[in-house]
Amino acid sequence: MPLIRIISSAEPAKDSEEALLQKLSALLAKQLGKPESYVMTCLEPRARMTFAGSNEPACYVEVKNVGVFAADRTAPLSAAITEVLASGLHVARGRIYIEFSDARPHMWGYDGDTFA
């Protein structure tokens, strides 16, 4: 049910992509208190992007979750994701945007059903 999708103009080393995705999977499961068996990660590297008028490496991140993101969880999660991406993709912290989205259980399908 949790999903993290990273769109980045950075060019990560091929051997580091899997480790980055696994680290983010474990982080999301722990921070949201959900089983990692439901966590999905997606990295779309080498995207054509600009941010603040510059084409320096940048990231746009979507974090989706079935249920409601508590306000006291998004700031620590934002900090943790930013740290992982800044070090793993060599993107400046100030060039990472993260969007958190709640999903109602009946609006999220899995295994031929929904979470409702």
CNS distance restraints for C-alpha pairs under 8 A (distance, minus, plus):
assign (resid   1 and name CA) (resid  38 and name CA) 5.27 0.50 0.50
assign (resid   1 and name CA) (resid  39 and name CA) 5.86 0.50 0.50
assign (resid   1 and name CA) (resid  40 and name CA) 7.40 0.50 0.50
assign (resid   1 and name CA) (resid  64 and name CA) 7.80 0.50 0.50
assign (resid   1 and name CA) (resid  65 and name CA) 5.87 0.50 0.50
assign (resid   1 and name CA) (resid  66 and name CA) 5.82 0.50 0.50
assign (resid   1 and name CA) (resid 108 and name CA) 7.65 0.50 0.50
assign (resid   2 and name CA) (resid  28 and name CA) 7.27 0.50 0.50
assign (resid   2 and name CA) (resid  29 and name CA) 7.76 0.50 0.50
assign (resid   2 and name CA) (resid  34 and name CA) 7.89 0.50 0.50
assign (resid   2 and name CA) (resid  38 and name CA) 6.73 0.50 0.50
assign (resid   2 and name CA) (resid  39 and name CA) 4.95 0.50 0.50
assign (resid   2 and name CA) (resid  40 and name CA) 6.38 0.50 0.50
assign (resid   2 and name CA) (resid  63 and name CA) 7.17 0.50 0.50
assign (resid   2 and name CA) (resid  64 and name CA) 5.55 0.50 0.50
assign (resid   2 and name CA) (resid  65 and name CA) 4.43 0.50 0.50
assign (resid   2 and name CA) (resid  66 and name CA) 6.72 0.50 0.50
assign (resid   3 and name CA) (resid  39 and name CA) 5.88 0.50 0.50
assign (resid   3 and name CA) (resid  40 and name CA) 4.78 0.50 0.50
assign (resid   3 and name CA) (resid  41 and name CA) 5.81 0.50 0.50
assign (resid   3 and name CA) (resid  42 and name CA) 7.86 0.50 0.50
assign (resid   3 and name CA) (resid  62 and name CA) 7.67 0.50 0.50
assign (resid   3 and name CA) (resid  63 and name CA) 5.61 0.50 0.50
assign (resid   3 and name CA) (resid  64 and name CA) 5.12 0.50 0.50
assign (resid   3 and name CA) (resid  65 and name CA) 6.56 0.50 0.50
assign (resid   4 and name CA) (resid  24 and name CA) 7.86 0.50 0.50
assign (resid   4 and name CA) (resid  40 and name CA) 6.50 0.50 0.50
assign (resid   4 and name CA) (resid  41 and name CA) 4.98 0.50 0.50
assign (resid   4 and name CA) (resid  42 and name CA) 6.26 0.50 0.50
assign (resid   4 and name CA) (resid  61 and name CA) 6.94 0.50 0.50
assign (resid   4 and name CA) (resid  62 and name CA) 5.63 0.50 0.50
assign (resid   4 and name CA) (resid  63 and name CA) 4.55 0.50 0.50
assign (resid   4 and name CA) (resid  64 and name CA) 6.59 0.50 0.50
assign (resid   5 and name CA) (resid  41 and name CA) 5.97 0.50 0.50
assign (resid   5 and name CA) (resid  42 and name CA) 4.63 0.50 0.50
assign (resid   5 and name CA) (resid  43 and name CA) 5.97 0.50 0.50
assign (resid   5 and name CA) (resid  44 and name CA) 7.69 0.50 0.50
assign (resid   5 and name CA) (resid  61 and name CA) 5.62 0.50 0.50
assign (resid   5 and name CA) (resid  62 and name CA) 5.14 0.50 0.50
assign (resid   5 and name CA) (resid  63 and name CA) 6.60 0.50 0.50
assign (resid   6 and name CA) (resid  42 and name CA) 6.12 0.50 0.50
assign (resid   6 and name CA) (resid  43 and name CA) 4.82 0.50 0.50
assign (resid   6 and name CA) (resid  44 and name CA) 5.97 0.50 0.50
assign (resid   6 and name CA) (resid  45 and name CA) 7.80 0.50 0.50
assign (resid   6 and name CA) (resid  59 and name CA) 6.65 0.50 0.50
assign (resid   6 and name CA) (resid  60 and name CA) 5.99 0.50 0.50
assign (resid   6 and name CA) (resid  61 and name CA) 4.56 0.50 0.50
assign (resid   6 and name CA) (resid  62 and name CA) 6.62 0.50 0.50
assign (resid   7 and name CA) (resid  43 and name CA) 6.20 0.50 0.50
assign (resid   7 and name CA) (resid  44 and name CA) 4.76 0.50 0.50
assign (resid   7 and name CA) (resid  45 and name CA) 6.06 0.50 0.50
assign (resid   7 and name CA) (resid  47 and name CA) 6.62 0.50 0.50
assign (resid   7 and name CA) (resid  59 and name CA) 5.63 0.50 0.50
assign (resid   7 and name CA) (resid  60 and name CA) 5.24 0.50 0.50
assign (resid   7 and name CA) (resid  61 and name CA) 6.26 0.50 0.50
assign (resid   8 and name CA) (resid  43 and name CA) 7.77 0.50 0.50
assign (resid   8 and name CA) (resid  44 and name CA) 6.26 0.50 0.50
assign (resid   8 and name CA) (resid  45 and name CA) 4.94 0.50 0.50
assign (resid   8 and name CA) (resid  46 and name CA) 6.02 0.50 0.50
assign (resid   8 and name CA) (resid  47 and name CA) 5.57 0.50 0.50
assign (resid   8 and name CA) (resid  49 and name CA) 7.54 0.50 0.50
assign (resid   8 and name CA) (resid  57 and name CA) 7.11 0.50 0.50
assign (resid   8 and name CA) (resid  58 and name CA) 5.66 0.50 0.50
assign (resid   8 and name CA) (resid  59 and name CA) 4.28 0.50 0.50
assign (resid   8 and name CA) (resid  60 and name CA) 6.38 0.50 0.50
assign (resid   9 and name CA) (resid  45 and name CA) 5.83 0.50 0.50
assign (resid   9 and name CA) (resid  46 and name CA) 4.32 0.50 0.50
assign (resid   9 and name CA) (resid  47 and name CA) 4.47 0.50 0.50
assign (resid   9 and name CA) (resid  48 and name CA) 5.84 0.50 0.50
assign (resid   9 and name CA) (resid  49 and name CA) 5.91 0.50 0.50
assign (resid   9 and name CA) (resid  56 and name CA) 7.89 0.50 0.50
assign (resid   9 and name CA) (resid  57 and name CA) 5.21 0.50 0.50
assign (resid   9 and name CA) (resid  58 and name CA) 5.69 0.50 0.50
assign (resid   9 and name CA) (resid  59 and name CA) 6.72 0.50 0.50
assign (resid  10 and name CA) (resid  45 and name CA) 6.08 0.50 0.50
assign (resid  10 and name CA) (resid  46 and name CA) 5.51 0.50 0.50
assign (resid  10 and name CA) (resid  47 and name CA) 7.65 0.50 0.50
assign (resid  10 and name CA) (resid  57 and name CA) 4.98 0.50 0.50
assign (resid  10 and name CA) (resid  58 and name CA) 6.67 0.50 0.50
assign (resid  10 and name CA) (resid  59 and name CA) 7.80 0.50 0.50
assign (resid  10 and name CA) (resid  89 and name CA) 6.19 0.50 0.50
assign (resid  10 and name CA) (resid  90 and name CA) 7.40 0.50 0.50
assign (resid  10 and name CA) (resid  91 and name CA) 7.01 0.50 0.50
assign (resid  11 and name CA) (resid  45 and name CA) 6.14 0.50 0.50
assign (resid  11 and name CA) (resid  46 and name CA) 5.49 0.50 0.50
assign (resid  11 and name CA) (resid  89 and name CA) 7.25 0.50 0.50
assign (resid  12 and name CA) (resid  16 and name CA) 6.72 0.50 0.50
assign (resid  12 and name CA) (resid  17 and name CA) 6.54 0.50 0.50
assign (resid  12 and name CA) (resid  45 and name CA) 7.31 0.50 0.50
assign (resid  12 and name CA) (resid  88 and name CA) 7.58 0.50 0.50
assign (resid  12 and name CA) (resid  89 and name CA) 5.54 0.50 0.50
assign (resid  13 and name CA) (resid  17 and name CA) 6.73 0.50 0.50
assign (resid  15 and name CA) (resid  19 and name CA) 7.66 0.50 0.50
assign (resid  16 and name CA) (resid  20 and name CA) 6.10 0.50 0.50
assign (resid  16 and name CA) (resid  88 and name CA) 7.52 0.50 0.50
assign (resid  17 and name CA) (resid  21 and name CA) 6.29 0.50 0.50
assign (resid  17 and name CA) (resid  43 and name CA) 7.97 0.50 0.50
assign (resid  18 and name CA) (resid  22 and name CA) 6.15 0.50 0.50
assign (resid  19 and name CA) (resid  23 and name CA) 6.07 0.50 0.50
assign (resid  20 and name CA) (resid  24 and name CA) 6.24 0.50 0.50
assign (resid  20 and name CA) (resid  84 and name CA) 7.60 0.50 0.50
assign (resid  20 and name CA) (resid  85 and name CA) 7.95 0.50 0.50
assign (resid  20 and name CA) (resid  88 and name CA) 6.37 0.50 0.50
assign (resid  21 and name CA) (resid  25 and name CA) 6.10 0.50 0.50
assign (resid  21 and name CA) (resid  41 and name CA) 6.02 0.50 0.50
assign (resid  21 and name CA) (resid  42 and name CA) 7.28 0.50 0.50
assign (resid  21 and name CA) (resid  43 and name CA) 7.41 0.50 0.50
assign (resid  22 and name CA) (resid  26 and name CA) 6.29 0.50 0.50
assign (resid  22 and name CA) (resid  41 and name CA) 7.99 0.50 0.50
assign (resid  23 and name CA) (resid  27 and name CA) 6.12 0.50 0.50
assign (resid  23 and name CA) (resid  84 and name CA) 7.89 0.50 0.50
assign (resid  24 and name CA) (resid  28 and name CA) 6.03 0.50 0.50
assign (resid  24 and name CA) (resid  41 and name CA) 7.24 0.50 0.50
assign (resid  24 and name CA) (resid  81 and name CA) 7.27 0.50 0.50
assign (resid  24 and name CA) (resid  84 and name CA) 7.46 0.50 0.50
assign (resid  25 and name CA) (resid  29 and name CA) 6.27 0.50 0.50
assign (resid  25 and name CA) (resid  36 and name CA) 6.66 0.50 0.50
assign (resid  25 and name CA) (resid  39 and name CA) 6.06 0.50 0.50
assign (resid  25 and name CA) (resid  40 and name CA) 6.88 0.50 0.50
assign (resid  25 and name CA) (resid  41 and name CA) 6.27 0.50 0.50
assign (resid  26 and name CA) (resid  30 and name CA) 6.15 0.50 0.50
assign (resid  26 and name CA) (resid  36 and name CA) 6.41 0.50 0.50
assign (resid  27 and name CA) (resid  31 and name CA) 5.99 0.50 0.50
assign (resid  27 and name CA) (resid  80 and name CA) 7.93 0.50 0.50
assign (resid  28 and name CA) (resid  32 and name CA) 5.90 0.50 0.50
assign (resid  28 and name CA) (resid  34 and name CA) 7.91 0.50 0.50
assign (resid  28 and name CA) (resid  36 and name CA) 7.85 0.50 0.50
assign (resid  28 and name CA) (resid  39 and name CA) 7.34 0.50 0.50
assign (resid  28 and name CA) (resid  77 and name CA) 8.00 0.50 0.50
assign (resid  29 and name CA) (resid  33 and name CA) 5.63 0.50 0.50
assign (resid  29 and name CA) (resid  34 and name CA) 4.89 0.50 0.50
assign (resid  29 and name CA) (resid  35 and name CA) 5.80 0.50 0.50
assign (resid  29 and name CA) (resid  36 and name CA) 5.02 0.50 0.50
assign (resid  29 and name CA) (resid  39 and name CA) 6.68 0.50 0.50
assign (resid  30 and name CA) (resid  34 and name CA) 6.79 0.50 0.50
assign (resid  31 and name CA) (resid  73 and name CA) 7.81 0.50 0.50
assign (resid  31 and name CA) (resid  77 and name CA) 6.77 0.50 0.50
assign (resid  34 and name CA) (resid  38 and name CA) 7.49 0.50 0.50
assign (resid  34 and name CA) (resid  39 and name CA) 7.95 0.50 0.50
assign (resid  35 and name CA) (resid  39 and name CA) 7.24 0.50 0.50
assign (resid  49 and name CA) (resid  55 and name CA) 6.18 0.50 0.50
assign (resid  49 and name CA) (resid  58 and name CA) 7.18 0.50 0.50
assign (resid  50 and name CA) (resid  54 and name CA) 5.25 0.50 0.50
assign (resid  50 and name CA) (resid  55 and name CA) 4.56 0.50 0.50
assign (resid  50 and name CA) (resid  56 and name CA) 7.27 0.50 0.50
assign (resid  50 and name CA) (resid  58 and name CA) 7.41 0.50 0.50
assign (resid  51 and name CA) (resid  55 and name CA) 6.54 0.50 0.50
assign (resid  51 and name CA) (resid  56 and name CA) 7.71 0.50 0.50
assign (resid  51 and name CA) (resid  58 and name CA) 6.77 0.50 0.50
assign (resid  51 and name CA) (resid  95 and name CA) 7.04 0.50 0.50
assign (resid  57 and name CA) (resid  90 and name CA) 7.85 0.50 0.50
assign (resid  57 and name CA) (resid  91 and name CA) 5.56 0.50 0.50
assign (resid  57 and name CA) (resid  92 and name CA) 7.58 0.50 0.50
assign (resid  57 and name CA) (resid  95 and name CA) 7.41 0.50 0.50
assign (resid  58 and name CA) (resid  91 and name CA) 5.92 0.50 0.50
assign (resid  58 and name CA) (resid  92 and name CA) 7.39 0.50 0.50
assign (resid  58 and name CA) (resid  95 and name CA) 4.95 0.50 0.50
assign (resid  58 and name CA) (resid  96 and name CA) 5.83 0.50 0.50
assign (resid  59 and name CA) (resid  91 and name CA) 7.44 0.50 0.50
assign (resid  59 and name CA) (resid  95 and name CA) 6.45 0.50 0.50
assign (resid  59 and name CA) (resid  96 and name CA) 4.71 0.50 0.50
assign (resid  59 and name CA) (resid  97 and name CA) 6.30 0.50 0.50
assign (resid  60 and name CA) (resid  96 and name CA) 5.97 0.50 0.50
assign (resid  60 and name CA) (resid  97 and name CA) 4.96 0.50 0.50
assign (resid  60 and name CA) (resid  98 and name CA) 6.03 0.50 0.50
assign (resid  60 and name CA) (resid  99 and name CA) 7.90 0.50 0.50
assign (resid  61 and name CA) (resid  96 and name CA) 7.49 0.50 0.50
assign (resid  61 and name CA) (resid  97 and name CA) 6.08 0.50 0.50
assign (resid  61 and name CA) (resid  98 and name CA) 4.58 0.50 0.50
assign (resid  61 and name CA) (resid  99 and name CA) 6.11 0.50 0.50
assign (resid  62 and name CA) (resid  98 and name CA) 5.88 0.50 0.50
assign (resid  62 and name CA) (resid  99 and name CA) 4.90 0.50 0.50
assign (resid  62 and name CA) (resid 100 and name CA) 6.12 0.50 0.50
assign (resid  62 and name CA) (resid 101 and name CA) 7.48 0.50 0.50
assign (resid  63 and name CA) (resid  98 and name CA) 7.27 0.50 0.50
assign (resid  63 and name CA) (resid  99 and name CA) 6.12 0.50 0.50
assign (resid  63 and name CA) (resid 100 and name CA) 4.86 0.50 0.50
assign (resid  63 and name CA) (resid 101 and name CA) 6.19 0.50 0.50
assign (resid  64 and name CA) (resid 100 and name CA) 5.94 0.50 0.50
assign (resid  64 and name CA) (resid 101 and name CA) 4.74 0.50 0.50
assign (resid  64 and name CA) (resid 102 and name CA) 5.89 0.50 0.50
assign (resid  64 and name CA) (resid 103 and name CA) 6.87 0.50 0.50
assign (resid  65 and name CA) (resid  69 and name CA) 7.42 0.50 0.50
assign (resid  65 and name CA) (resid 101 and name CA) 6.53 0.50 0.50
assign (resid  65 and name CA) (resid 102 and name CA) 5.31 0.50 0.50
assign (resid  65 and name CA) (resid 103 and name CA) 5.78 0.50 0.50
assign (resid  66 and name CA) (resid 102 and name CA) 6.03 0.50 0.50
assign (resid  66 and name CA) (resid 103 and name CA) 4.62 0.50 0.50
assign (resid  66 and name CA) (resid 104 and name CA) 5.85 0.50 0.50
assign (resid  66 and name CA) (resid 105 and name CA) 5.68 0.50 0.50
assign (resid  66 and name CA) (resid 108 and name CA) 7.14 0.50 0.50
assign (resid  66 and name CA) (resid 115 and name CA) 7.86 0.50 0.50
assign (resid  67 and name CA) (resid 102 and name CA) 5.84 0.50 0.50
assign (resid  67 and name CA) (resid 103 and name CA) 5.82 0.50 0.50
assign (resid  67 and name CA) (resid 104 and name CA) 5.89 0.50 0.50
assign (resid  67 and name CA) (resid 105 and name CA) 6.70 0.50 0.50
assign (resid  68 and name CA) (resid 102 and name CA) 5.30 0.50 0.50
assign (resid  68 and name CA) (resid 103 and name CA) 7.35 0.50 0.50
assign (resid  69 and name CA) (resid  73 and name CA) 6.78 0.50 0.50
assign (resid  69 and name CA) (resid  74 and name CA) 6.84 0.50 0.50
assign (resid  69 and name CA) (resid 100 and name CA) 7.68 0.50 0.50
assign (resid  69 and name CA) (resid 101 and name CA) 7.63 0.50 0.50
assign (resid  69 and name CA) (resid 102 and name CA) 6.28 0.50 0.50
assign (resid  70 and name CA) (resid  74 and name CA) 6.86 0.50 0.50
assign (resid  71 and name CA) (resid  75 and name CA) 7.57 0.50 0.50
assign (resid  72 and name CA) (resid  76 and name CA) 7.63 0.50 0.50
assign (resid  73 and name CA) (resid  77 and name CA) 6.12 0.50 0.50
assign (resid  74 and name CA) (resid  78 and name CA) 5.83 0.50 0.50
assign (resid  74 and name CA) (resid 100 and name CA) 7.54 0.50 0.50
assign (resid  75 and name CA) (resid  79 and name CA) 6.23 0.50 0.50
assign (resid  76 and name CA) (resid  80 and name CA) 6.19 0.50 0.50
assign (resid  77 and name CA) (resid  81 and name CA) 6.05 0.50 0.50
assign (resid  78 and name CA) (resid  82 and name CA) 5.96 0.50 0.50
assign (resid  78 and name CA) (resid  98 and name CA) 6.96 0.50 0.50
assign (resid  79 and name CA) (resid  83 and name CA) 6.18 0.50 0.50
assign (resid  80 and name CA) (resid  84 and name CA) 6.37 0.50 0.50
assign (resid  81 and name CA) (resid  85 and name CA) 6.15 0.50 0.50
assign (resid  82 and name CA) (resid  86 and name CA) 5.81 0.50 0.50
assign (resid  82 and name CA) (resid  93 and name CA) 6.24 0.50 0.50
assign (resid  82 and name CA) (resid  96 and name CA) 6.90 0.50 0.50
assign (resid  83 and name CA) (resid  87 and name CA) 6.18 0.50 0.50
assign (resid  83 and name CA) (resid  93 and name CA) 7.44 0.50 0.50
assign (resid  84 and name CA) (resid  88 and name CA) 5.73 0.50 0.50
assign (resid  85 and name CA) (resid  89 and name CA) 5.38 0.50 0.50
assign (resid  85 and name CA) (resid  90 and name CA) 7.15 0.50 0.50
assign (resid  85 and name CA) (resid  91 and name CA) 6.84 0.50 0.50
assign (resid  86 and name CA) (resid  90 and name CA) 5.06 0.50 0.50
assign (resid  86 and name CA) (resid  91 and name CA) 4.68 0.50 0.50
assign (resid  86 and name CA) (resid  92 and name CA) 5.77 0.50 0.50
assign (resid  86 and name CA) (resid  93 and name CA) 5.70 0.50 0.50
assign (resid  87 and name CA) (resid  91 and name CA) 7.20 0.50 0.50
assign (resid  91 and name CA) (resid  95 and name CA) 6.70 0.50 0.50
assign (resid  91 and name CA) (resid  96 and name CA) 7.49 0.50 0.50
assign (resid  92 and name CA) (resid  96 and name CA) 7.25 0.50 0.50
assign (resid 103 and name CA) (resid 107 and name CA) 6.37 0.50 0.50
assign (resid 103 and name CA) (resid 108 and name CA) 6.74 0.50 0.50
assign (resid 104 and name CA) (resid 108 and name CA) 6.95 0.50 0.50
assign (resid 105 and name CA) (resid 114 and name CA) 6.57 0.50 0.50
assign (resid 105 and name CA) (resid 115 and name CA) 4.65 0.50 0.50
assign (resid 105 and name CA) (resid 116 and name CA) 4.64 0.50 0.50
assign (resid 106 and name CA) (resid 114 and name CA) 5.51 0.50 0.50
assign (resid 106 and name CA) (resid 115 and name CA) 5.86 0.50 0.50
assign (resid 106 and name CA) (resid 116 and name CA) 4.64 0.50 0.50
assign (resid 107 and name CA) (resid 114 and name CA) 7.02 0.50 0.50
assign (resid 107 and name CA) (resid 115 and name CA) 7.95 0.50 0.50
assign (resid 108 and name CA) (resid 114 and name CA) 5.52 0.50 0.50
assign (resid 108 and name CA) (resid 115 and name CA) 6.32 0.50 0.50
assign (resid 109 and name CA) (resid 113 and name CA) 5.49 0.50 0.50
assign (resid 109 and name CA) (resid 114 and name CA) 4.16 0.50 0.50
assign (resid 109 and name CA) (resid 115 and name CA) 6.67 0.50 0.50
assign (resid 110 and name CA) (resid 114 and name CA) 5.60 0.50 0.50
assign (resid 110 and name CA) (resid 115 and name CA) 7.30 0.50 0.50
